[in-house]
Amino acid sequence: MGQLLDEVRRGIQSEIPGWAAIAGQRALLPVGLFGAEDKRIFVRETRVHPLYFRFRSQTVDDATIELPPNWQLSSAPQFRKDNRGVAVYSMLIEAGNGALHLKRELTLNMLLAKAGYYGSLQDFYQNVRAGDEEQAVLMPAKVLGARR
Amino acid sequence: MKLLRLSPAVFASLLAFGPPGSRLASAGDAPQWVHAQVNAPLPAHDDKTNAVVLFSETILTVQPNGRIKKLEREVLKILRPDGEALGTHPFYFDPQSPITALHGWCVPAVGKDYEVREKDAVESAVIGLDDVSFVTDERTKTLLIPAATPGNIIAYEFEQELRPYVMVDEWDFQDTIPVREAHFSLELPRGWSYKSNWVNYPERTPGEAGAGRFSWAINDVAPVRIEQWMPPWKGIASRMVVAFVPPTGQGAGIQSWRDLGTWVQNLIHGRRDPSPEIKQKVAELTAGVPSLWGKMQALAGFLQTDIRYVAIELGIGGHQPHPAADVFSRRYGDCKDKVTLLSAMLKEIGVESYYVIINTERGAVTASTPPNLQFNHAILAIALPGISRRRWRRRSSPIRSWAACCSSTPPMSLRRLAGYPATCRPTTACW
């Protein structure tokens, strides 16, 4: 398993078109890089059936993104944590050494809940989406330096 | 273990064979029971409903030799373009349940009827099954009913001869689309009786149409709404499970959970006997491991990493594991094969274990359903060292044992199990 993970680490190269949006001299990066599958979860207004998860789960996305030369972090969202006991979400954004570090954790520690709890879970996922949609702002170092 | 089949509506939403309208279709009048529905009022539905079931009928005829003839009919009206997929309908069969007749029709809003027959069906291995089997003898014949377009009516009829291991059948009268009329008829030989169990629906008493003939009818069955993270279909949808009981004195077959446990016990009898090679491997794996718990982990680790998950399920092989010696020498097997080998290996280090069959879909098997074979996984209940079996049994809700899930997914997880040493219990008791 360790060898396989090493190969995966070495082997994946991909582009994410449109991830960074350029606005003037700034680049805006939504921090929820791996949150795509949570964007459409529990968006229906009403619920009929109980909520059922086949197993408890925890997803941890820990990514370090090397910034282009001479670019720096201008601003980043505050650390965000939403702990509802059975559902926990956190997002941490840090910068340093020419890199941006994103750490996202999503834990679902439940198997079955009555439909009446749908509203709470829906609210939780709205917070998840809000956290994922927050943006880090990057600027060229010389522009950022001049402003400071 | 054999898994559950998808409902036709769910299957149709997954499978797209191309545009409706088969070149194989020919003109042919649909039967009267189809035409009787042409002007029938539609069941309650909303404007997003793709189709409705106007009429469904299942007729089960139990024969004195225990074989069952099953006739199913269904008439649907397509309401929206997304309903066209329902014109592609799979019919499942295997050597225990061959199809003996198959027809499909379309009654278009304008023009002549179309007919397709069994010879027009596409036969294949099962497609779209949530399954992990490498080889099975389960197959489908898929009919492409032509012109399944909005405003048109489609219908099918198929017959099967069932040779079940357990004398149980199900009437699944609820669907993902509204059902206007659902009928179920049962014909039993002289001296036979039945037991019915209603799941997710209030019990209904049947009408009697003569000696040994019973019929049920339900109108306006609301659809099951498909939602994210909803319980499994079997735990939600309404159905009737019916068991057939032969006369006293005739081979009663499996009539209780205990009978089913005995049946499974007989299937696995002798399969857990260790070969000299297994004994040698156990000695090798556990040499130098001081604790019994460590030895158990070493054996479980071997099952995870050295025995590849490959399911070959033919005939009774859907329920009966291969002998431990074969699994060990071939280095592959499915869930029941893996637990058979693990059980044999555990016995070599003095640890007792019990074969447990389960259904991983919550609600598929309940404490009140008659004994049946709706199981899709096998696990092993392992008696922890130092806990007597007697003490284990006497507790009303003990957490005294561990079930080892030796399926395809490493790392192996050891789950707590409500302590049942029996070979077979309803699923709810196992999880």
Boltz contact constraints between the chains, C-beta under 6 A:
constraints:
  - contact:
      token1: [A, 48]
      token2: [B, 225]
      max_distance: 6.0
  - contact:
      token1: [A, 49]
      token2: [B, 227]
      max_distance: 6.0
  - contact:
      token1: [A, 49]
      token2: [B, 230]
      max_distance: 6.0
  - contact:
      token1: [A, 50]
      token2: [B, 231]
      max_distance: 6.0
  - contact:
      token1: [A, 51]
      token2: [B, 229]
      max_distance: 6.0
  - contact:
      token1: [A, 52]
      token2: [B, 229]
      max_distance: 6.0
  - contact:
      token1: [A, 52]
      token2: [B, 230]
      max_distance: 6.0
  - contact:
      token1: [A, 52]
      token2: [B, 231]
      max_distance: 6.0
  - contact:
      token1: [A, 53]
      token2: [B, 229]
      max_distance: 6.0
